[in-house]
Amino acid sequence: TDDTAKSTVVFPAKTNDTVVFGKEYDASNAILINADKNEIVACKGERYRMYPASLTKVMTLIVAVENIDDLHDTIRITDKMVTPYIEQDASRAGFLPGETPSLEDLLYGMILCSGADAAAAVAKYVAGSEEAFVRLMNDKAEDMGLYATHFTNVTGLHDPQHYSTAEDMALILKYAIGDRICKKILSAVEYEYQETEQNPEGLTFASTLFSRMYGDEME
């Protein structure tokens, strides 16, 4: 999109005020950055390799948005986009074979409820296959200058060669919220998907992120 910053990211700097997360925080890898000043507020193991799990879909979103011309275009959902993720008990948005959701529907389903089915459909639309889309993700990581990130899939399902760091993931998120469309999707609380023959009551995508926030995180 026109308003996405496409230059190499600048890594946030530690300052005299940067603190290390204490033992009261159970995360092994964490980072909190001031995006405006590009400074590290607090951190812990931020450069150690970790498995990004569903945070992967933030990069999936970036690559999709930068390669989709019309979010109103549609794609037909197939068994291959759904069945493997049922078998792996992965998070799904709930799209069913035969439906033809818009790319916008898919992106909201992918982000708000971490839908692996939606991510697979987006990858198929953009690149023809998940493997080809993953190459775009790794090319994007390289273009951004990320030093310790490598993807093998679009969903975040575990693979030893699918890894990142807390710092790299923070920069991926910072990059994403610099794009108008990505920011809108990432900050949504809920999204309604229309009624279809396969889903006669429609679908409501509720943000898993906001479901875990209670308003007192910064106290």
MDAnalysis code that builds the backbone (N, CA, C; Angstrom):
import MDAnalysis as mda
import numpy as np

u = mda.Universe.empty(657, n_residues=219, atom_resindex=np.repeat(np.arange(219), 3), trajectory=True)
u.add_TopologyAttr("name", ["N", "CA", "C"] * 219)
u.add_TopologyAttr("resid", np.arange(1, 220))
u.add_TopologyAttr("resname", ["THR", "ASP", "ASP", "THR", "ALA", "LYS", "SER", "THR", "VAL", "VAL", "PHE", "PRO", "ALA", "LYS", "THR", "ASN", "ASP", "THR", "VAL", "VAL", "PHE", "GLY", "LYS", "GLU", "TYR", "ASP", "ALA", "SER", "ASN", "ALA", "ILE", "LEU", "ILE", "ASN", "ALA", "ASP", "LYS", "ASN", "GLU", "ILE", "VAL", "ALA", "CYS", "LYS", "GLY", "GLU", "ARG", "TYR", "ARG", "MET", "TYR", "PRO", "ALA", "SER", "LEU", "THR", "LYS", "VAL", "MET", "THR", "LEU", "ILE", "VAL", "ALA", "VAL", "GLU", "ASN", "ILE", "ASP", "ASP", "LEU", "HIS", "ASP", "THR", "ILE", "ARG", "ILE", "THR", "ASP", "LYS", "MET", "VAL", "THR", "PRO", "TYR", "ILE", "GLU", "GLN", "ASP", "ALA", "SER", "ARG", "ALA", "GLY", "PHE", "LEU", "PRO", "GLY", "GLU", "THR", "PRO", "SER", "LEU", "GLU", "ASP", "LEU", "LEU", "TYR", "GLY", "MET", "ILE", "LEU", "CYS", "SER", "GLY", "ALA", "ASP", "ALA", "ALA", "ALA", "ALA", "VAL", "ALA", "LYS", "TYR", "VAL", "ALA", "GLY", "SER", "GLU", "GLU", "ALA", "PHE", "VAL", "ARG", "LEU", "MET", "ASN", "ASP", "LYS", "ALA", "GLU", "ASP", "MET", "GLY", "LEU", "TYR", "ALA", "THR", "HIS", "PHE", "THR", "ASN", "VAL", "THR", "GLY", "LEU", "HIS", "ASP", "PRO", "GLN", "HIS", "TYR", "SER", "THR", "ALA", "GLU", "ASP", "MET", "ALA", "LEU", "ILE", "LEU", "LYS", "TYR", "ALA", "ILE", "GLY", "ASP", "ARG", "ILE", "CYS", "LYS", "LYS", "ILE", "LEU", "SER", "ALA", "VAL", "GLU", "TYR", "GLU", "TYR", "GLN", "GLU", "THR", "GLU", "GLN", "ASN", "PRO", "GLU", "GLY", "LEU", "THR", "PHE", "ALA", "SER", "THR", "LEU", "PHE", "SER", "ARG", "MET", "TYR", "GLY", "ASP", "GLU", "MET", "GLU"])
u.atoms.positions = np.array([
    [0.838, -1.190, 0.000],
    [0.000, 0.000, 0.000],
    [0.873, 1.238, 0.000],
    [0.330, 2.372, -0.409],
    [1.117, 3.576, -0.581],
    [1.720, 4.097, 0.705],
    [1.004, 3.890, 1.838],
    [1.475, 4.492, 3.082],
    [2.297, 3.537, 3.939],
    [2.727, 2.423, 3.386],
    [3.580, 1.501, 4.128],
    [5.042, 1.903, 3.958],
    [5.741, 2.056, 5.086],
    [7.163, 2.350, 5.006],
    [7.892, 1.107, 4.526],
    [8.610, 1.217, 3.415],
    [9.219, 0.040, 2.822],
    [10.739, 0.010, 2.997],
    [11.279, 0.918, 3.780],
    [12.710, 0.942, 4.000],
    [13.087, -0.054, 5.097],
    [14.371, -0.349, 5.165],
    [14.872, -1.242, 6.198],
    [14.560, -0.668, 7.576],
    [14.144, -1.534, 8.492],
    [13.791, -1.063, 9.823],
    [15.046, -0.641, 10.584],
    [14.867, 0.241, 11.543],
    [15.950, 0.658, 12.421],
    [15.701, 0.025, 13.783],
    [16.663, -0.736, 14.262],
    [16.474, -1.438, 15.528],
    [16.412, -0.450, 16.687],
    [15.524, -0.700, 17.651],
    [15.402, 0.199, 18.806],
    [16.657, 0.150, 19.666],
    [16.940, 1.265, 20.295],
    [18.160, 1.377, 21.092],
    [17.855, 1.298, 22.582],
    [18.785, 0.715, 23.314],
    [18.705, 0.756, 24.766],
    [19.196, 2.115, 25.246],
    [18.623, 2.571, 26.344],
    [19.029, 3.844, 26.939],
    [19.384, 3.610, 28.400],
    [19.782, 4.660, 29.059],
    [20.080, 4.558, 30.495],
    [18.836, 4.218, 31.304],
    [17.675, 4.460, 30.711],
    [16.415, 4.194, 31.409],
    [15.846, 2.805, 31.106],
    [16.463, 2.069, 30.178],
    [15.978, 0.731, 29.845],
    [16.114, -0.191, 31.053],
    [15.072, -0.918, 31.365],
    [15.113, -1.848, 32.495],
    [14.973, -3.280, 31.996],
    [15.414, -4.195, 32.814],
    [15.293, -5.618, 32.511],
    [14.092, -6.165, 33.263],
    [13.212, -6.856, 32.551],
    [12.064, -7.467, 33.211],
    [12.537, -8.401, 34.314],
    [11.920, -8.302, 35.480],
    [12.317, -9.111, 36.619],
    [11.686, -10.489, 36.622],
    [11.967, -11.234, 37.675],
    [11.489, -12.606, 37.782],
    [9.978, -12.697, 37.939],
    [9.351, -11.569, 38.273],
    [7.898, -11.599, 38.420],
    [7.201, -11.743, 37.066],
    [7.944, -11.542, 35.973],
    [7.413, -11.754, 34.631],
    [7.882, -13.116, 34.142],
    [6.937, -13.992, 33.807],
    [7.307, -15.372, 33.506],
    [7.786, -15.587, 32.076],
    [7.716, -14.576, 31.231],
    [8.176, -14.726, 29.842],
    [9.693, -14.848, 29.797],
    [10.171, -15.783, 28.993],
    [11.618, -15.928, 28.804],
    [12.162, -14.892, 27.835],
    [11.316, -14.472, 26.907],
    [11.727, -13.515, 25.886],
    [10.672, -12.413, 25.802],
    [11.080, -11.179, 26.020],
    [10.109, -10.083, 25.999],
    [10.805, -8.776, 25.676],
    [10.049, -7.874, 25.066],
    [10.577, -6.535, 24.805],
    [9.411, -5.562, 24.761],
    [9.633, -4.389, 25.319],
    [8.667, -3.298, 25.262],
    [9.406, -2.105, 24.682],
    [8.907, -1.597, 23.555],
    [9.590, -0.479, 22.923],
    [8.685, 0.742, 22.853],
    [9.309, 1.903, 22.871],
    [8.620, 3.150, 22.588],
    [8.755, 3.357, 21.082],
    [7.680, 3.113, 20.360],
    [7.744, 3.136, 18.904],
    [8.039, 4.531, 18.371],
    [7.574, 5.569, 19.047],
    [7.810, 6.936, 18.590],
    [9.286, 7.321, 18.703],
    [9.904, 6.936, 19.811],
    [11.317, 7.281, 20.028],
    [12.261, 6.185, 19.546],
    [11.695, 5.019, 19.203],
    [12.474, 3.848, 18.791],
    [13.506, 3.483, 19.868],
    [13.013, 3.446, 21.099],
    [13.857, 3.095, 22.237],
    [13.272, 1.897, 22.971],
    [14.145, 1.113, 23.572],
    [13.714, -0.042, 24.358],
    [13.393, 0.423, 25.778],
    [12.158, 0.228, 26.171],
    [11.732, 0.602, 27.516],
    [12.117, -0.487, 28.508],
    [11.854, -1.737, 28.132],
    [12.177, -2.880, 28.992],
    [12.393, -4.098, 28.114],
    [13.188, -5.042, 28.605],
    [13.483, -6.211, 27.784],
    [13.981, -7.375, 28.646],
    [13.995, -8.537, 28.023],
    [14.492, -9.743, 28.686],
    [14.649, -10.811, 27.607],
    [15.867, -11.221, 27.346],
    [16.103, -12.253, 26.341],
    [15.570, -11.892, 24.974],
    [15.619, -10.597, 24.652],
    [14.961, -10.126, 23.432],
    [15.661, -10.561, 22.154],
    [16.904, -11.012, 22.256],
    [17.628, -11.442, 21.052],
    [17.878, -12.942, 21.011],
    [17.239, -13.667, 21.910],
    [17.352, -15.130, 21.877],
    [16.316, -15.700, 20.936],
    [16.704, -16.747, 20.220],
    [15.783, -17.377, 19.281],
    [14.590, -17.965, 20.020],
    [13.415, -17.774, 19.445],
    [12.187, -18.318, 20.001],
    [11.269, -18.703, 18.847],
    [10.181, -19.387, 19.181],
    [9.209, -19.775, 18.167],
    [8.032, -18.798, 18.237],
    [7.749, -18.082, 17.159],
    [6.757, -17.001, 17.212],
    [5.306, -17.441, 17.239],
    [5.040, -18.722, 16.966],
    [3.667, -19.239, 16.982],
    [2.757, -18.328, 16.151],
    [1.581, -17.987, 16.684],
    [0.597, -17.255, 15.891],
    [0.985, -15.805, 15.603],
    [2.015, -15.287, 16.278],
    [2.507, -13.955, 15.925],
    [3.025, -13.934, 14.491],
    [3.309, -15.118, 13.969],
    [3.694, -15.249, 12.565],
    [2.723, -14.526, 11.649],
    [1.450, -14.572, 12.019],
    [0.416, -14.034, 11.127],
    [0.504, -12.526, 10.960],
    [1.286, -11.840, 11.781],
    [1.490, -10.406, 11.561],
    [2.304, -10.219, 10.280],
    [3.331, -11.054, 10.088],
    [4.091, -10.985, 8.841],
    [3.247, -11.474, 7.670],
    [2.417, -12.488, 7.903],
    [1.517, -12.947, 6.854],
    [0.616, -11.798, 6.417],
    [0.135, -11.021, 7.370],
    [-0.719, -9.870, 7.073],
    [0.037, -8.833, 6.247],
    [1.250, -8.506, 6.655],
    [2.045, -7.508, 5.937],
    [2.224, -7.902, 4.481],
    [2.670, -9.129, 4.264],
    [2.935, -9.590, 2.897],
    [1.649, -9.617, 2.083],
    [0.562, -10.038, 2.710],
    [-0.716, -10.086, 1.997],
    [-1.149, -8.693, 1.575],
    [-1.162, -7.761, 2.510],
    [-1.627, -6.403, 2.221],
    [-0.776, -5.744, 1.129],
    [0.521, -6.000, 1.157],
    [1.402, -5.382, 0.173],
    [1.302, -6.041, -1.200],
    [0.588, -7.165, -1.282],
    [0.486, -7.877, -2.562],
    [-0.947, -8.054, -3.045],
    [-1.895, -7.427, -2.371],
    [-3.301, -7.492, -2.778],
    [-3.733, -6.128, -3.291],
    [-4.268, -6.103, -4.495],
    [-4.725, -4.844, -5.078],
    [-6.157, -4.497, -4.678],
    [-6.984, -5.525, -4.491],
    [-8.402, -5.294, -4.207],
    [-8.858, -6.212, -3.081],
    [-9.099, -5.645, -1.911],
    [-9.517, -6.443, -0.753],
    [-10.923, -7.001, -0.916],
    [-11.655, -6.503, -1.906],
    [-13.003, -7.011, -2.139],
    [-13.011, -8.225, -3.062],
    [-11.863, -8.555, -3.628],
    [-11.777, -9.761, -4.452],
    [-12.039, -10.978, -3.574],
    [-12.455, -12.081, -4.181],
    [-12.828, -13.270, -3.410],
    [-12.009, -14.482, -3.822],
    [-12.017, -15.501, -2.980],
    [-11.380, -16.772, -3.287],
    [-12.241, -17.886, -2.712],
    [-12.316, -18.994, -3.423],
    [-13.121, -20.125, -2.970],
    [-12.349, -20.944, -1.942],
    [-12.989, -21.219, -0.819],
    [-12.386, -22.054, 0.217],
    [-12.442, -23.516, -0.214],
    [-11.332, -24.231, -0.060],
    [-11.245, -25.641, -0.440],
    [-10.996, -26.514, 0.783],
    [-11.171, -27.806, 0.606],
    [-10.893, -28.746, 1.695],
    [-9.462, -28.615, 2.192],
    [-8.531, -28.385, 1.271],
    [-7.114, -28.298, 1.636],
    [-6.834, -27.114, 2.549],
    [-7.673, -26.096, 2.500],
    [-7.492, -24.920, 3.349],
    [-8.074, -25.115, 4.737],
    [-8.862, -26.178, 4.900],
    [-9.576, -26.377, 6.159],
    [-9.175, -27.666, 6.881],
    [-9.253, -28.782, 6.176],
    [-9.077, -30.101, 6.805],
    [-7.751, -30.275, 7.544],
    [-6.608, -29.892, 6.964],
    [-5.339, -30.092, 7.687],
    [-5.309, -29.393, 9.039],
    [-5.976, -28.260, 9.141],
    [-5.937, -27.498, 10.391],
    [-6.926, -28.044, 11.418],
    [-7.966, -28.708, 10.937],
    [-8.848, -29.438, 11.853],
    [-8.073, -30.602, 12.457],
    [-7.341, -31.317, 11.608],
    [-6.567, -32.483, 12.059],
    [-5.477, -32.086, 13.037],
    [-4.916, -30.877, 12.870],
    [-3.840, -30.412, 13.760],
    [-4.366, -29.605, 14.941],
    [-5.689, -29.489, 15.034],
    [-6.322, -28.738, 16.115],
    [-5.812, -27.300, 16.167],
    [-5.607, -26.719, 15.004],
    [-5.143, -25.336, 14.925],
    [-6.324, -24.377, 15.062],
    [-6.028, -23.154, 15.436],
    [-7.074, -22.130, 15.516],
    [-7.602, -21.855, 14.113],
    [-8.925, -21.762, 13.991],
    [-9.543, -21.502, 12.687],
    [-10.582, -20.399, 12.823],
    [-10.781, -19.682, 11.720],
    [-11.808, -18.647, 11.701],
    [-13.191, -19.253, 11.538],
    [-13.274, -20.400, 10.834],
    [-14.556, -21.074, 10.646],
    [-15.062, -21.082, 9.221],
    [-14.235, -20.658, 8.267],
    [-14.629, -20.739, 6.865],
    [-14.755, -22.205, 6.461],
    [-15.700, -22.479, 5.561],
    [-15.966, -23.861, 5.162],
    [-15.828, -24.019, 3.649],
    [-15.456, -25.220, 3.192],
    [-15.286, -25.457, 1.755],
    [-16.526, -25.030, 0.964],
    [-16.272, -24.340, -0.154],
    [-17.359, -23.866, -1.001],
    [-17.681, -22.402, -0.807],
    [-17.320, -21.847, 0.327],
    [-17.550, -20.417, 0.563],
    [-16.594, -19.574, -0.280],
    [-16.998, -18.358, -0.557],
    [-16.141, -17.446, -1.324],
    [-16.018, -16.104, -0.599],
    [-15.316, -16.081, 0.512],
    [-15.148, -14.838, 1.268],
    [-14.250, -13.856, 0.512],
    [-14.363, -12.604, 0.874],
    [-13.479, -11.591, 0.306],
    [-12.121, -11.670, 1.007],
    [-11.137, -11.050, 0.393],
    [-9.818, -10.989, 1.025],
    [-9.892, -10.234, 2.343],
    [-10.734, -9.229, 2.410],
    [-10.916, -8.491, 3.659],
    [-11.465, -9.413, 4.746],
    [-12.477, -10.209, 4.412],
    [-13.013, -11.181, 5.372],
    [-11.910, -12.091, 5.887],
    [-11.094, -12.573, 4.971],
    [-10.036, -13.520, 5.330],
    [-8.991, -12.884, 6.246],
    [-8.614, -11.653, 5.949],
    [-7.589, -10.999, 6.768],
    [-8.082, -10.755, 8.193],
    [-9.342, -10.357, 8.333],
    [-9.894, -10.186, 9.680],
    [-9.988, -11.542, 10.389],
    [-10.405, -12.579, 9.682],
    [-10.488, -13.901, 10.289],
    [-9.129, -14.432, 10.685],
    [-8.118, -14.103, 9.893],
    [-6.749, -14.555, 10.170],
    [-6.185, -13.871, 11.406],
    [-6.451, -12.574, 11.567],
    [-5.851, -11.817, 12.665],
    [-6.678, -11.874, 13.942],
    [-7.959, -11.627, 13.852],
    [-8.754, -11.519, 15.082],
    [-8.848, -12.829, 15.835],
    [-9.065, -13.924, 15.122],
    [-9.162, -15.215, 15.822],
    [-8.076, -16.181, 15.385],
    [-6.991, -15.640, 14.839],
    [-5.814, -16.430, 14.480],
    [-6.169, -17.596, 13.566],
    [-6.993, -17.324, 12.569],
    [-7.502, -18.383, 11.710],
    [-6.479, -18.930, 10.727],
    [-6.079, -20.186, 10.944],
    [-5.150, -20.835, 10.031],
    [-5.799, -21.066, 8.669],
    [-7.108, -21.344, 8.669],
    [-7.818, -21.547, 7.410],
    [-7.776, -20.279, 6.563],
    [-7.961, -19.142, 7.192],
    [-7.923, -17.864, 6.487],
    [-6.522, -17.577, 5.958],
    [-5.504, -17.874, 6.762],
    [-4.125, -17.647, 6.330],
    [-3.792, -18.499, 5.110],
    [-4.247, -19.745, 5.104],
    [-3.988, -20.635, 3.970],
    [-4.657, -20.118, 2.709],
    [-5.862, -19.606, 2.849],
    [-6.588, -19.072, 1.694],
    [-5.899, -17.828, 1.143],
    [-5.456, -16.954, 2.026],
    [-4.755, -15.742, 1.605],
    [-3.469, -16.101, 0.858],
    [-2.724, -17.067, 1.390],
    [-1.478, -17.488, 0.757],
    [-1.733, -18.035, -0.650],
    [-2.786, -18.830, -0.785],
    [-3.141, -19.391, -2.085],
    [-3.494, -18.286, -3.064],
    [-4.262, -17.312, -2.623],
    [-4.672, -16.211, -3.491],
    [-3.469, -15.395, -3.957],
    [-2.608, -15.027, -3.030],
    [-1.503, -14.112, -3.328],
    [-0.404, -14.775, -4.142],
    [-0.022, -15.979, -3.740],
    [1.185, -16.583, -4.318],
    [0.968, -17.907, -5.024],
    [-0.234, -18.468, -4.948],
    [-0.504, -19.735, -5.611],
    [-0.289, -20.936, -4.729],
    [0.515, -20.788, -3.681],
    [0.762, -21.882, -2.740],
    [1.343, -21.306, -1.459],
    [1.261, -22.082, -0.376],
    [1.850, -21.638, 0.882],
    [3.364, -21.513, 0.747],
    [3.970, -22.460, 0.059],
    [5.423, -22.438, -0.094],
    [5.894, -21.158, -0.780],
    [5.187, -20.757, -1.839],
    [5.566, -19.538, -2.554],
    [5.332, -18.305, -1.689],
    [4.268, -18.315, -0.908],
    [3.985, -17.176, -0.020],
    [5.055, -17.078, 1.061],
    [5.485, -18.208, 1.588],
    [6.533, -18.208, 2.619],
    [7.821, -17.603, 2.076],
    [8.114, -17.847, 0.817],
    [9.296, -17.224, 0.224],
    [9.167, -15.707, 0.240],
    [7.961, -15.212, -0.002],
    [7.732, -13.765, 0.073],
    [7.930, -13.257, 1.495],
    [7.506, -14.046, 2.475],
    [7.688, -13.659, 3.874],
    [9.164, -13.569, 4.237],
    [9.944, -14.554, 3.807],
    [11.376, -14.542, 4.112],
    [12.095, -13.438, 3.347],
    [11.652, -13.169, 2.119],
    [12.223, -12.047, 1.374],
    [11.931, -10.728, 2.091],
    [10.710, -10.612, 2.628],
    [10.339, -9.394, 3.344],
    [11.183, -9.231, 4.607],
    [11.379, -10.325, 5.336],
    [12.207, -10.267, 6.543],
    [13.623, -9.818, 6.198],
    [14.143, -10.317, 5.084],
    [15.484, -9.926, 4.659],
    [15.511, -8.455, 4.251],
    [14.494, -8.022, 3.513],
    [14.422, -6.620, 3.096],
    [14.357, -5.682, 4.299],
    [13.687, -6.130, 5.356],
    [13.553, -5.318, 6.559],
    [14.832, -5.289, 7.387],
    [15.754, -6.192, 7.082],
    [16.996, -6.243, 7.836],
    [16.903, -7.031, 9.122],
    [15.894, -7.897, 9.226],
    [15.750, -8.713, 10.431],
    [16.853, -9.768, 10.448],
    [17.505, -9.897, 11.571],
    [18.728, -10.692, 11.630],
    [18.509, -12.139, 12.070],
    [17.373, -12.452, 12.641],
    [17.211, -13.779, 13.249],
    [15.799, -14.315, 13.073],
    [15.234, -14.132, 11.889],
    [13.872, -14.571, 11.632],
    [13.832, -15.434, 10.375],
    [13.141, -16.558, 10.456],
    [12.959, -17.427, 9.289],
    [11.619, -18.125, 9.418],
    [10.858, -18.120, 8.334],
    [9.527, -18.724, 8.329],
    [9.494, -19.978, 7.456],
    [8.680, -20.948, 7.869],
    [8.442, -22.144, 7.055],
    [6.968, -22.322, 6.725],
    [6.090, -21.536, 7.363],
    [4.658, -21.616, 7.094],
    [4.006, -20.278, 7.389],
    [2.734, -20.150, 7.029],
    [2.039, -18.858, 7.174],
    [1.241, -18.757, 8.457],
    [1.174, -19.838, 9.229],
    [0.290, -19.896, 10.389],
    [0.997, -19.810, 11.733],
    [2.249, -20.246, 11.779],
    [2.966, -20.291, 13.049],
    [2.975, -21.659, 13.687],
    [2.437, -22.670, 12.984],
    [2.523, -24.030, 13.508],
    [3.988, -24.399, 13.696],
    [4.283, -25.145, 14.745],
    [5.670, -25.361, 15.141],
    [6.493, -26.080, 14.080],
    [7.677, -25.552, 13.875],
    [8.691, -26.165, 13.022],
    [10.033, -25.668, 13.541],
    [11.023, -26.549, 13.705],
    [12.319, -26.113, 14.241],
    [12.970, -24.998, 13.433],
    [12.658, -24.911, 12.152],
    [13.242, -23.883, 11.301],
    [12.343, -22.655, 11.142],
    [11.302, -22.593, 11.970],
    [10.383, -21.447, 11.958],
    [10.630, -20.682, 13.254],
    [11.386, -19.604, 13.172],
    [11.826, -18.938, 14.394],
    [11.983, -17.442, 14.208],
    [12.099, -16.749, 15.336],
    [12.324, -15.308, 15.341],
    [12.892, -14.934, 16.704],
    [12.853, -13.661, 17.040],
    [13.220, -13.179, 18.366],
    [12.151, -12.181, 18.800],
    [12.108, -11.893, 20.071],
    [11.151, -10.901, 20.554],
    [11.414, -9.552, 19.903],
    [12.681, -9.214, 19.722],
    [13.021, -7.931, 19.112],
    [12.569, -7.877, 17.650],
    [12.848, -8.929, 16.887],
    [12.413, -8.956, 15.490],
    [10.893, -8.878, 15.393],
    [10.197, -9.598, 16.261],
    [8.731, -9.583, 16.197],
    [8.183, -8.208, 16.559],
    [8.839, -7.518, 17.485],
    [8.407, -6.158, 17.824],
    [8.556, -5.236, 16.619],
    [9.614, -5.427, 15.860],
    [9.837, -4.595, 14.680],
    [8.851, -4.949, 13.560],
    [8.494, -6.216, 13.462],
    [7.477, -6.622, 12.491],
    [6.144, -5.958, 12.836],
    [5.794, -5.962, 14.122],
    [4.541, -5.333, 14.541],
    [4.602, -3.821, 14.319],
    [5.727, -3.199, 14.645],
    [5.873, -1.760, 14.431],
    [5.704, -1.424, 12.953],
    [6.293, -2.224, 12.095],
    [6.168, -2.023, 10.650],
    [4.705, -2.149, 10.237],
    [4.030, -3.157, 10.783],
    [2.630, -3.404, 10.406],
    [1.731, -2.233, 10.778],
    [1.908, -1.688, 11.972],
    [1.018, -0.604, 12.390],
    [1.357, 0.713, 11.689],
    [2.461, 0.709, 10.929],
    [2.764, 1.859, 10.095],
    [1.986, 1.854, 8.793],
    [1.292, 0.750, 8.533],
    [0.449, 0.646, 7.347],
    [-1.012, 0.820, 7.753],
    [-1.712, 1.670, 7.029],
    [-3.092, 2.015, 7.395],
    [-4.005, 0.793, 7.464],
    [-3.927, -0.099, 6.482],
    [-4.820, -1.257, 6.442],
    [-4.440, -2.267, 7.524],
    [-3.151, -2.544, 7.639],
    [-2.705, -3.482, 8.673],
    [-3.107, -2.996, 10.062],
    [-2.910, -1.710, 10.314],
    [-3.250, -1.144, 11.622],
    [-4.738, -1.280, 11.909],
    [-5.565, -1.019, 10.901],
    [-7.012, -1.120, 11.072],
    [-7.424, -2.539, 11.449],
    [-6.837, -3.515, 10.786],
    [-7.189, -4.913, 11.060],
    [-6.662, -5.346, 12.423],
    [-5.420, -5.006, 12.723],
    [-4.812, -5.411, 13.990],
    [-5.498, -4.782, 15.199],
    [-6.071, -3.592, 15.021],
    [-6.684, -2.886, 16.151],
    [-8.188, -3.116, 16.265],
    [-8.750, -3.918, 15.365],
    [-10.192, -4.192, 15.426],
    [-10.515, -5.095, 16.614],
    [-11.660, -4.884, 17.202],
    [-12.122, -5.713, 18.319],
    [-13.010, -6.847, 17.807],
    [-13.805, -6.556, 16.776],
    [-14.761, -7.550, 16.283],
    [-15.043, -7.305, 14.809],
    [-15.403, -8.375, 14.103],
    [-15.730, -8.265, 12.683],
    [-16.813, -9.286, 12.362],
    [-17.804, -8.843, 11.606],
    [-18.919, -9.711, 11.241],
    [-18.772, -10.198, 9.797],
    [-18.838, -11.523, 9.637],
    [-18.808, -12.140, 8.312],
    [-20.228, -12.547, 7.947],
    [-20.642, -12.218, 6.718],
    [-22.028, -12.380, 6.301],
    [-22.498, -13.832, 6.321],
    [-23.810, -14.001, 6.318],
    [-24.410, -15.329, 6.243],
    [-24.104, -15.954, 4.881],
    [-23.844, -17.255, 4.896],
    [-23.619, -17.997, 3.659],
    [-24.368, -19.321, 3.749],
    [-24.406, -20.045, 2.648],
    [-25.058, -21.360, 2.657],
    [-24.360, -22.288, 3.643],
    [-23.037, -22.202, 3.692],
    [-22.262, -23.075, 4.585],
    [-22.312, -22.597, 6.040],
    [-22.383, -21.301, 6.233],
    [-22.482, -20.705, 7.572],
    [-23.739, -19.836, 7.612],
    [-24.913, -20.463, 7.752],
    [-26.177, -19.724, 7.650],
    [-26.364, -18.635, 8.700],
    [-25.638, -18.694, 9.809],
    [-25.731, -17.654, 10.833],
    [-24.577, -16.663, 10.745],
    [-23.755, -16.824, 9.723],
    [-22.588, -15.972, 9.594],
    [-21.533, -16.318, 10.638],
    [-20.514, -15.508, 10.728],
    [-19.443, -15.706, 11.703],
    [-19.109, -14.371, 12.354],
    [-18.782, -14.420, 13.628],
    [-18.311, -13.232, 14.335],
    [-16.881, -13.486, 14.772],
    [-15.983, -12.677, 14.271],
    [-14.579, -12.795, 14.650],
    [-14.302, -11.823, 15.791],
    [-13.911, -12.353, 16.936],
    [-13.592, -11.523, 18.096],
    [-12.087, -11.594, 18.359],
    [-11.492, -10.472, 18.642],
    [-10.051, -10.403, 18.825],
    [-9.590, -11.205, 20.038],
    [-8.709, -12.173, 19.792],
    [-8.133, -12.928, 20.915],
    [-7.197, -12.039, 21.725],
    [-6.593, -11.040, 21.070],
    [-5.709, -10.114, 21.780],
    [-6.485, -9.292, 22.788],
    [-7.566, -8.653, 22.331],
    [-8.324, -7.787, 23.232],
    [-9.078, -8.582, 24.293],
    [-9.331, -9.852, 24.027],
    [-10.000, -10.675, 25.037],
    [-9.106, -10.916, 26.247],
    [-7.800, -10.674, 26.079],
    [-6.837, -10.899, 27.166],
    [-6.359, -9.590, 27.780],
    [-6.993, -8.499, 27.415],
    [-6.633, -7.196, 27.957],
    [-7.765, -6.674, 28.825],
    [-7.407, -6.141, 29.968],
    [-8.408, -5.734, 30.945],
    [-8.350, -4.247, 31.285],
    [-7.456, -3.513, 30.639],
    [-7.406, -2.069, 30.838],
    [-6.452, -1.606, 31.911],
    [-5.853, -2.553, 32.638],
    [-4.960, -2.149, 33.722],
    [-3.515, -2.572, 33.452],
    [-3.213, -2.885, 32.187],
    [-1.879, -3.394, 31.871],
    [-0.765, -2.411, 32.158],
    [-1.031, -1.121, 32.059],
    [0.019, -0.120, 32.214],
    [0.080, 0.477, 33.610],
    [-0.725, -0.051, 34.537],
    [-0.710, 0.502, 35.893],
    [0.549, 0.056, 36.649],
])
